[in-house]
């Protein structure tokens, strides 16, 4: 989502412009420069109720899962290639990445954003236009050794106890305490490429999903609840959704992104 131009309960205007996920040649060259680290992140393609998805699972206690938005000079990273190059300059590698929250035209986050303990954008607790404002929405929190999807008002109540190092707010929630968002309709005709994240009850597993075909909110949320058996899940975006997963041969390319969630590996041997 870029901006919040559509009304509550509808997909944002930006979703109505098709954006195929493209594999850029330069990105694929960079992919081959680093040998894949075993066990960094597990990705696979799945089919659920006739729709195709790519699913990547991360153990936040074992892997370095972080959020990225701006480079040291204050410019948005915007794409996987730029972030990958920055990490490579520090002797690190990008093992997995996905867009992680809605943003404005200048790539500034629409909602709450916290990176390495620094708050860049405050929490937005109230309803508003577009998918972001379709309450309940939520926050993806990265803390020491765990990752949690938390409904926004609960996040505000528990923020000190959660101890989030990084956090990104998005919406709507897909699954809340094992139940689908109450506004999702089984017979909806609104279908887009979508991506999001779900977490286990104790935060020991974060599962990132991007659809490989256009799906409804109801179908997409069902993947987290019914296929993956996750009690909490959060929508990141639609059609601007992109995935970096060397295991699947994916380094999606498209218009510049805002927040990015990534698994970072140490220096190559």
QUIUR-V925263 format. One record per residue. RES is the residue in one small letter. PHI is phi in degrees with one decimal (NA if undefined). Layout:
((RES PHI) (RES PHI))
This chain:
((x NA) (x -118.2) (x 80.7) (x -136.7) (x -95.0) (x -106.8) (x -77.8) (x -58.5) (x 84.9) (x -117.0) (x -70.2) (x -64.1) (x -55.1) (x -60.0) (x -66.3) (x -85.4) (x -108.2) (x -57.9) (x -138.1) (x -62.0) (x -76.8) (x -109.3) (x -93.7) (x -85.3) (x -54.4) (x -59.5) (x -67.1) (x -65.8) (x -62.6) (x -62.9) (x -56.3) (x -81.4) (x -73.3) (x -110.9) (x -69.7) (x -74.4) (x -83.6) (x -64.2) (x 78.0) (x -61.9) (x -158.5) (x -104.5) (x -121.0) (x -156.0) (x -99.9) (x -131.0) (x -120.6) (x -136.4) (x 49.9) (x 85.8) (x -112.1) (x -102.1) (x -140.9) (x -107.9) (x -125.1) (x -125.6) (x -110.6) (x -130.4) (x -95.2) (x -67.7) (x -81.0) (x -102.6) (x -118.6) (x -88.9) (x -100.6) (x -136.2) (x -106.6) (x -135.3) (x -136.0) (x -112.2) (x -79.2) (x -58.8) (x -87.3) (x 91.7) (x -92.3) (x -62.4) (x -60.9) (x 80.6) (x -152.6) (x -69.1) (x -61.2) (x -65.4) (x -64.3) (x -61.0) (x -64.7) (x -62.8) (x -64.6) (x -61.4) (x -66.2) (x -103.1) (x 75.4) (x -120.6) (x -130.7) (x -90.9) (x -100.4) (x -164.2) (x -158.9) (x -156.3) (x -60.4) (x -142.0) (x 133.3) (x -80.9) (x -150.1) (x -88.7) (x -57.2) (x -87.2) (x 75.3) (x -68.2) (x -66.2) (x -69.0) (x -117.9) (x -53.6) (x -144.2) (x -130.7) (x -135.5) (x 52.1) (x 82.6) (x -100.2) (x -81.9) (x -96.5) (x -142.0) (x -72.1) (x -71.4) (x -107.5) (x -90.6) (x -94.9) (x -66.8) (x -164.0) (x -74.3) (x 75.5) (x -63.1) (x -57.1) (x -86.3) (x -83.1) (x -73.3) (x -78.3) (x -107.2) (x -158.1) (x -129.2) (x -95.3) (x -110.6) (x -110.9) (x -120.1) (x -62.5) (x 75.2) (x -153.8) (x -136.4) (x -137.3) (x -95.5) (x -130.9) (x -57.5) (x -57.1) (x -66.0) (x -66.9) (x -58.8) (x -62.0) (x -69.0) (x -104.2) (x -53.4) (x -63.6) (x -73.7) (x -65.7) (x 63.5) (x -67.3) (x -84.0) (x -126.5) (x -157.3) (x -138.5) (x -95.9) (x -151.3) (x -177.9) (x -84.9) (x -61.0) (x -94.3) (x -131.0) (x -124.8) (x 50.7) (x 83.0) (x -114.9) (x -68.5) (x -50.9) (x -65.3) (x -89.9) (x -78.3) (x -110.3) (x -59.3) (x -101.9) (x -60.0) (x -106.4) (x -83.8) (x -123.9) (x -147.3) (x -65.1) (x -134.7) (x -142.9) (x -170.1) (x -140.4) (x -127.6) (x -134.6) (x -76.3) (x -62.3) (x -99.0) (x 73.3) (x -90.6) (x -151.1) (x -113.2) (x -119.7) (x -102.9) (x -131.4) (x -130.9) (x -75.9) (x -101.0) (x -140.6) (x -70.2) (x -136.2) (x -82.6) (x -59.4) (x -61.9) (x -63.1) (x -65.4) (x -62.3) (x -62.2) (x -60.3) (x -68.9) (x -76.9) (x -94.8) (x -83.3) (x -97.7) (x 57.1) (x -106.2) (x -78.8) (x -134.2) (x -151.6) (x -130.7) (x -79.3) (x -96.8) (x -176.0) (x -141.3) (x 69.8) (x -80.1) (x -60.0) (x -145.3) (x -133.4) (x -115.5) (x -146.9) (x -53.5) (x -59.7) (x -103.2) (x 70.5) (x -113.8) (x -145.3) (x -62.9) (x -126.9) (x 176.5) (x -64.9) (x -56.3) (x -99.4) (x -96.5) (x -58.6) (x -128.6) (x -102.6) (x -148.9) (x -99.6) (x -110.5) (x -103.3) (x -72.7) (x -60.8) (x -70.8) (x -67.6))
